[in-house]
Amino acid sequence: MRDIDAIAVLQDPVRRRLYEYVVAQGREVGRNEAAEAVGVARTLAAHHLDRLAEAGLLESGSRRLSGRSGPGAGRPAKVYTRAPGERSVSLPARDYRTVAELLAEAAEHAGLDAGLYAAARRRGEALRGAAASCGGLGEAMELLAERGYEPHLEGAPGTEGVGGAAGSVGGVVRMRNCPFHAVAERFPPLVCGMNLALLEGLIGVDGPVRTRMDARPGECCVVIEPSKDNEH
C-alpha cells in the first residue's frame, strides 16, 4: 500500500484513536483493551484494528492474554503493536532523508562531530527560546511530546503520561520514538550524539533535570532524569 493510502486510513476518527492508543502503550494490546480504552464495541474495534494492520500501520499476532499455558488457559487472543516501518507524504515529492544521510556521512568522514554537536545544542537552545531550563520531568515530557519523541515515565508508578505528577523525582523519562531513526540507524554515534546535544539545549543543563545517553533497542538513545543535585 502506498504511503498516502496508508495515512488516509487514519482519517476515520475511531480508527485514529485506536491507533494512537496502541502506539502509546509500547506493548501488545488486545481487542478488548483497545475497545474499552476508546469507548467502542469490541466488534467495531476489531474491524478498525484489522484495517490498520492491513494498511501496514499495525502488526497483529496472537497470544494468551491470561499469561497461562496448557489446558484451561483459554484460546490465544489477537493482539496488535505498532508496525516498525515509516510512512510519510510530501507533495510535491521531496527527499530530505537522502540529504540528511549524505551530510551525516560527510560529517562523520571529516570528523566534524564537535561542530555538529555545538550546532545541535544551539538549535535546542533556540527552540527553547528565552524560557528557563525545564522545571521538572513533566515539563520536559511536554516539550518532548511536541517534537514527536513520544515520552513515557518509568520508575514512578501511577505517573505515566505527559504532565501532572510526572514532575516527581524518582522516575526516568524514556522516549518510544526517535525522530531521526532512519539516519541514526546508519550513523548511530554521530546522530545519537547530535540528538543528545539537541536535547541538552532544549531541556537545559542547569535545571532540576538532565539528559544522558542510555540506548535501548526500539527507543530513543537519550533519557531524561532528575539531576544529581535534585535526587533524594
Buried (B, 14 or more C-beta within 10 A) or exposed (E): EEBEEBBEBBEBEBBBBBBEBBBBBBEBBBBEBBBEBBEBEBEBBBBBBBBBBEBBBBBBEEEBBEEEEEEEEEEEBBBBBBBEEEBEEEEEEEEEEEEBBEBBBEBBEEEBBEEBBEBBBEBBBEBBEEEEBBBBBBBBBBBBBEBEBBBBBEEBEEBBBBBEBBBBBBBBBBBBBBBBEBBBEEBEEBBBBBBBBBBBBBBBEEBBBBBEEEEEEEBBBBBBBBBEEEEE
